[in-house]
Amino acid sequence: MYRAWDPELRRDVAIKVTRPELMTGTGSRGRVLCEAQSAARLRHPAVVPIHEVGQDGEHTFIVYEYVPGPTLAALLPALHAEIRSGPPMWPQLLQIGQTTSVKVGAVAARAA
């Protein structure tokens, strides 16, 4: 994911760019498009809205609404260290798990 500026609408956006080496094989772009279409149909506070999906050369991308805050990658080391060293941050872990399961469940329900 990358943070970018949309100059036409004057807003920050988040862009998910697929790595070309992961886009080999038939149907790879179709899987990204299917992901974007499924997520675009969802309306839920835990699902970030999609603004655009497209391709630039060998890169397929999805443009999302930008949501400020730390990334999951930034949160996990601190959570992991706290679990090993003392009382775990169970409320934060539970919130991350619930949010993730709601998103996955909603996408699965829409795709079915």
N, C-alpha and C positions, 0 to 999 in steps of 0.2 A: 504494500500500500504506500502511496505517496500523497503528500498534501500538495495541492496545486491551487492556482488562482484562475477563476473563470472570468476573463476580462469583459465578456459581453454582458453577463449578469452581475458582475462585480461581487463575487462571493467566493469563499474558500470551498474547495471540493476535495474529496479523497478519491484517488484513482488506483484501482487494482489492475496491475498489468501482469499478464501471464508470461512466464519465462518461455522463450521459443523452444527450448529443449523438452518442455513438458507438453508442447502442442503437436507432437509428432503422432502420426496415425490418423486414420479416417475418423471423422466425427469429433475431433478435439475442439474445434471452434463451435460446433453445435452444442457440446456440453456446456461451454461457457455461456452461450446464448440461452440455453435452457435454464441455467442457474439464474441468469439475469431476468428472464421472463417470469420465473417462479417467484423470485424475490420482489419483482416490480408489482405483482398482483397483491402482495401482502400489505396490510395496514395494521401495524401493531407497534406500540411504543418501544419494543425491544428490537425492531427491525429497521435498519437505516434505509431510507428511500434511495432508489436508483434514479439518476438523471439521464444516463446515456450508456449505450454499449456500442462498441465499434472496433475497428481494426485499423492499424497503421503499419503497413508493411507486414512483417511477420508477428507483430505484437497485437494480441486481442486485449481489450481493456473494458472495464466497467467503471463508470463515474458515479460515485455515491455522494450523498450529502455529507459534508464534513462535520464530525462530532468531536469537539475538543475533549482532551483528557488523555490519560496514559494508555498505552497499548497493552494488550494482554501480555505480550512478550516482556514489557517493562514491569508488569505487576508480578508475574510468576516467580522470578528469583527472590523477591522480598517475601512473598508468601511461603516459598519453599524454605528459606532461611528461618523464618519465624516458626514454622512447624517443627523444624529440627531443634531449635534453641529454646523454645518456651511454649507458652500457651498459644495454640494456633489461632489464626484469624478465621474461625469457622464462619462467622456471618459473611465476610467478604467472599470466601470460597463458595459458600452456599449461593450467594447472589450471582456469582459468575456461572455456576453450574445451572441455576434456574434460568438465567437469561439465555444461555447457550441451548438448553433443552427446549425452551419455548421457540427459539428461532428454528431449530432443526425440525421440531414437530410441526410448526406452521408451514414450513417449506414442503415437508413430506405430505402433509394433508392437501396442500394445493396441487402438488404434482400428481397425486393419485386420481 
